[in-house]
Each structure stands twice: as structure tokens, then as C-alpha cells.
Amino acid sequence: MASIIIPSSSSSVFCSHNLTNSNKQSSSSSITHQLKPSSVIGKQISFRSSNSKFSNPLIQSCSIKCSAVDSSSVFPSALLFDCDGVLVDTEKDGHRVSFNDTFAEKELGVTWDADLYGELLKIGGGKERMTAYFNQTAWPEKAPKGEQERKDFIASLHKRKTELFMVLIEKRLLPLRPGVAKLIDQAFAKGVKVAVCSTSNEKAVSAIVSFLLGPERAAKIQIFAGDVVPRKKPDPAIYNLAATTLGVEPSRCVVVEDSGIGLAAAKAAGMTCIVTKITQQMRTLQMQMRYSIA
């Protein structure tokens, strides 16, 4: 006997099966029946072909048991977004630009081009990114020598970078990616919890959610960002925290990411992950917006 699951909201049900003979051999043809859910749910239905090709008495009837489930069960419990590169393409024309403006203000003689920044993105977190870069190349002459002093120096650079970045967001120089707002609205409509999980500074992430998604959506979205966890992506800590705080099972969460470290973090947390990429057309639109408003 075969079993099929019928969403309770379905207007009709298509039962398709292969006939088998008494020797347990499958027929080469299949039969499809269209039924109303009210006539089959909870019942065992038997079919026999009326096709003359199957008039052989060795052909047995096919038995199917139909059952119904709530269609809402097919949706995840939570939809978790990364921020940079997922909600907005902030990395290349947002964070990178703000890092370079900060370096220029402090006269550090450092510039990160797009290719270099692409490599640096393999390191989660802006402070960690700067520290790794200076350790690998050389610390600027204006940087202090002591370990704690250098941590404070990096923190001050990152604070200024965040201030410059937030100006870009507040001026709406970086648009939401197409479809983001619609997807979030659809999730809310289905009772799916929505959160943003990012290694970026909490103020920057909150500004993106508030200014670009609007206060009504922002009020329903929980944010996990910055130093809220001790270890950043690819460590799964931030996604583990989100699942615990939201009160959902990790296996019932869908994550939207744009990087390898984000994918690794989501998978390590036991979550389903969708990886998305920014198109060149979207980057061109962002540059046009920046120049038209500047």
C-alpha cells in the first residue's frame, strides 16, 4: 500500500501510481486520478484500470491511503538572514569604502581595493579583519606597539568606520536587494520568525534594518550582531544563539548567506542554508544611486 500526504488547503488531489500484477511486477504504464480532498482524507482508496490493455485478470488493484496535514508545517520556524551582501550589498561599496575613508582620515597610508577586500572577507568581523591584515603585512607607523594599545587602536578605527558607514545607510545610498522586503513580509504572513545574524557592528546592522526595511518590519525582527557571541563565523555560535533565543529547533531554521564562512556557520549549527550572490547589475545600480545623491 502507498501513502500520500494531502495539504488540507488543497482544492484537488492527484493520485498517481503504477499497477502491479500478481507476480509483483510493475506495469509499464501509470494511472492518475483527480479527487476532492473531502472524499479521500482518512480513507483507503482502491483503483482498478478500465484500460483494455490491462484487462488481464492477473492485474491487481492499487490501494492508496490518503491523509491530510496542515500546510503551515511545510514552512520553517525561523528565517535567518546574514546582513552584508544579503539584505544589502554593503561590502564592496559600503564597508570597504568606509574602511578606506577611515584609513585616509587617520593618514595610515592603507587602501583596500576590491580584490584585496574580497580576500579579507574570508575573515569574519571588521576588527578581526584589520588585525589580521596588519599582522600579515605591517602595522602602520602611527599604530601603537603594545598588544592592548593595538586592540584599542583597532577598536577606535572600527568605531569611526561604523560612523562613516551609517552615514551611507541613513542617506540610503545603498538599496535593499530586490525581493528582500517581499520575502520578509511573506514570512511574517505565514507566522515565520525573522532575525538577522551578522558579524558586523550591531549599530550598523540595526541601522540597515530600521532605515531600509522600515520601523514596522524592524520591530518584528530580532538582531544578533557584532560581539554578541565570543566567536564569529564560521563558528556557529551566532546561529546557535538565535535558535535558542527564538525558541526554535535549528533543523527548522533556514539561513540566507552570501559567503563560505556564513555557509559553514549555518551548517555547523544544523540549519538549512541558501547562498545568494550579488549581480553586476545590482552593483551598477548602487553606484548610480551614490553618484546621483552625492
C-alpha positions in Angstrom: 0.0 0.0 0.0 1.2 3.5 -0.8 0.5 6.6 1.3 0.3 10.2 0.2 0.1 13.4 2.3 -2.6 15.9 1.2 -2.3 19.6 2.4 -5.6 20.4 4.0 -5.8 23.6 1.8 -5.6 21.7 -1.5 -8.5 22.1 -3.9 -7.9 18.7 -5.5 -5.7 15.7 -5.2 -3.8 13.8 -7.9 -3.1 10.2 -7.1 -0.6 8.6 -9.5 0.5 5.0 -9.2 1.8 2.1 -11.2 -0.3 -1.1 -11.4 1.3 -4.3 -10.4 0.4 -7.9 -11.3 0.2 -10.9 -9.1 3.9 -11.7 -9.7 4.8 -8.3 -8.1 6.0 -6.9 -11.4 5.3 -3.2 -12.2 3.3 -2.3 -15.2 4.9 -0.1 -17.8 2.0 2.4 -17.6 0.7 4.6 -14.8 -2.8 5.9 -14.0 -3.6 9.3 -12.5 -6.8 10.1 -10.6 -8.1 13.5 -9.6 -10.1 13.6 -6.4 -11.5 16.1 -3.9 -9.7 16.0 -0.6 -13.0 15.7 1.4 -13.7 12.4 -0.4 -10.3 10.7 0.3 -8.8 12.1 3.5 -8.6 9.4 6.1 -9.8 6.7 3.8 -8.2 3.8 1.9 -9.0 4.1 -1.8 -8.7 1.3 -4.3 -8.4 1.8 -8.0 -8.6 -0.6 -11.0 -7.7 0.3 -14.5 -10.5 0.4 -17.1 -8.0 0.4 -19.9 -8.5 -2.6 -22.1 -4.7 -3.0 -22.2 -4.9 -4.0 -18.5 -7.9 -6.3 -18.7 -5.7 -9.3 -17.9 -7.0 -10.9 -14.7 -3.5 -11.1 -13.3 -3.6 -7.3 -12.8 -4.4 -6.4 -9.2 -5.9 -3.2 -7.9 -3.8 -0.5 -6.3 -4.5 0.7 -2.8 -3.7 4.1 -1.5 -4.2 5.6 1.9 -4.7 9.4 1.9 -4.1 11.7 4.9 -4.1 15.4 5.5 -1.6 17.7 7.1 -1.6 21.4 8.0 0.0 23.2 5.1 1.8 25.5 7.5 4.0 22.6 8.6 5.9 22.9 5.3 7.3 26.3 6.4 10.4 26.8 8.5 10.0 28.1 12.1 12.6 30.9 11.5 14.2 32.7 8.6 17.6 34.0 9.5 19.4 36.5 7.3 23.0 37.5 7.2 23.2 41.2 6.7 26.1 42.4 4.5 25.7 41.0 1.0 22.3 39.5 1.7 20.0 42.3 2.8 22.2 44.9 1.1 25.4 44.7 -1.0 27.3 46.6 1.7 30.7 45.0 1.4 32.3 46.3 -1.8 30.7 49.8 -1.9 29.8 50.3 1.7 32.1 48.8 4.3 35.2 48.8 2.1 34.7 52.4 1.2 34.2 53.3 4.9 37.3 51.4 5.9 39.3 53.3 3.3 37.9 56.7 4.3 38.9 55.9 7.9 42.4 54.9 6.9 42.7 58.2 4.9 41.4 60.3 7.8 44.0 58.7 10.1 46.7 59.1 7.5 47.7 55.4 7.7 48.7 55.0 4.1 46.5 52.0 3.6 43.9 51.3 0.9 41.9 48.2 0.3 41.0 47.6 -3.3 38.1 45.3 -4.3 40.2 42.2 -4.9 42.1 42.5 -1.6 38.9 43.2 0.3 37.3 40.1 -1.3 40.1 38.0 0.2 39.8 39.8 3.6 36.1 38.9 3.7 37.2 35.3 4.5 37.8 36.7 7.9 34.7 37.3 10.0 34.4 40.7 11.7 35.8 44.1 10.9 38.2 44.4 13.9 39.4 40.9 13.2 39.9 41.7 9.6 42.1 44.8 10.3 44.1 43.0 12.9 44.8 40.0 10.5 45.8 42.4 7.7 48.2 44.4 9.8 49.7 41.3 11.3 50.3 39.8 7.8 51.6 43.0 6.2 52.9 45.6 8.6 51.3 47.8 11.3 51.1 51.5 10.3 53.8 53.7 11.8 51.1 55.6 13.7 49.9 52.4 15.4 51.0 51.8 19.0 53.4 48.9 19.9 51.7 47.3 22.9 49.2 44.5 22.4 46.4 46.1 24.4 47.1 49.5 22.9 46.8 48.0 19.5 43.4 46.4 20.4 42.3 49.9 21.5 43.6 51.3 18.3 41.7 48.8 16.2 38.6 49.4 18.2 38.9 53.2 17.5 39.3 52.6 13.8 36.3 50.3 13.7 34.2 52.8 15.6 35.0 55.6 13.1 34.4 53.2 10.2 31.0 52.4 11.6 30.1 56.1 11.9 31.0 56.7 8.3 29.2 53.6 7.2 26.0 54.6 9.0 26.0 57.9 7.0 25.8 55.9 3.8 22.8 53.9 5.2 21.0 56.9 6.6 21.3 58.7 3.2 20.0 55.5 1.6 23.0 55.3 -0.7 22.9 51.5 -0.6 19.5 50.0 -1.6 17.9 46.8 -0.3 18.4 43.8 -2.6 15.4 43.1 -4.8 12.8 40.8 -3.2 14.2 41.1 0.4 11.2 43.1 1.8 8.7 40.9 0.0 10.3 37.7 1.3 10.2 39.1 4.9 6.6 40.1 4.5 5.7 36.7 3.3 7.5 35.1 6.2 5.6 37.2 8.7 2.3 36.4 7.0 3.0 32.7 7.5 4.0 33.1 11.1 7.7 32.5 10.4 10.1 34.3 12.8 12.7 36.6 11.2 16.1 37.5 12.5 19.3 39.0 11.2 22.6 37.3 12.3 25.7 39.2 11.4 29.3 39.6 12.4 29.0 43.3 11.7 28.6 46.0 14.3 25.2 45.9 16.0 24.6 49.6 15.4 25.3 49.3 11.7 23.0 46.2 11.3 20.2 47.9 13.3 20.5 51.0 11.0 20.2 48.9 7.9 17.1 47.1 9.3 15.5 50.3 10.6 16.2 52.7 7.7 15.9 50.3 4.8 13.2 47.9 5.9 11.2 50.5 7.9 10.3 50.7 11.6 7.2 48.4 11.3 9.3 45.5 10.0 12.2 46.3 12.2 10.0 46.0 15.3 9.4 42.3 14.4 13.0 41.4 13.5 15.4 40.3 16.2 19.1 41.2 15.6 22.1 39.2 16.7 25.3 41.0 15.7 28.8 42.2 16.5 30.3 40.9 19.7 27.1 39.3 21.0 29.0 36.0 20.8 32.7 35.4 21.6 33.4 33.5 18.3 32.4 34.8 14.9 31.5 32.9 11.7 32.5 30.3 10.6 31.8 29.3 14.2 28.1 28.5 14.6 27.8 30.4 17.9 25.6 33.2 16.5 23.2 30.8 14.8 23.0 28.7 18.0 22.2 31.8 20.0 19.5 32.8 17.5 17.8 29.4 17.7 17.9 29.3 21.5 16.6 32.9 21.8 13.8 32.5 19.3 12.9 29.1 20.8 13.1 27.1 17.6 14.8 23.9 16.6 17.9 24.5 14.4 16.6 21.9 11.9 13.6 24.1 11.4 15.6 27.2 10.5 16.5 28.4 7.0 19.5 30.7 6.8 20.3 33.1 3.8 24.0 33.7 3.4 26.4 35.0 0.8 29.8 33.7 1.9 31.7 30.5 2.6 32.2 31.3 6.3 28.4 32.0 6.6 27.5 28.7 5.0 29.9 26.9 7.3 28.4 28.5 10.3 24.8 27.7 9.3 25.6 24.1 8.5 27.6 23.6 11.7 24.5 24.8 13.6 22.4 22.1 11.9 20.4 24.6 9.8 19.4 24.6 6.1 21.3 27.3 4.2 20.7 29.2 1.0 23.7 31.0 -0.5 23.0 34.1 -2.7 25.2 36.3 -4.7 25.2 39.9 -5.8 24.8 40.5 -9.6 26.8 43.1 -11.5 23.6 44.8 -12.5 22.8 45.4 -8.8 26.3 46.8 -8.2 25.9 49.2 -11.1 22.6 50.4 -9.7 24.2 51.1 -6.3 27.0 53.2 -7.9 24.4 55.2 -9.9 22.5 55.9 -6.7 25.6 57.1 -4.9 26.6 59.4 -7.7 23.1 60.8 -8.2 22.7 61.7 -4.5 26.3 62.9 -3.8 
